[in-house]
């Protein structure tokens, strides 16, 4: 159970990091300006929400793929 949680947390964190740098490439050049803008606007939660929705979509597809793969694994026996 702990291994599954670690795996899913790693996937979520990697997805969050990837989406942050895809949506805001200026974080690599001037991170203090981006953080200052976030403090002024107060939008701290939106990256977590966007990542959560994309994670749910990916989890859905991973679940379907795993379900389909179970059929092929059982036929080998």
Buried (B, 14 or more C-beta within 10 A) or exposed (E): EEEEEEEEEEBBEEBBEEBBEEEBEEBEEEEEEBEEEBEEEEEEEEBEEBBEEBBEEEEEEEEEEEEEEEEEEEEEE
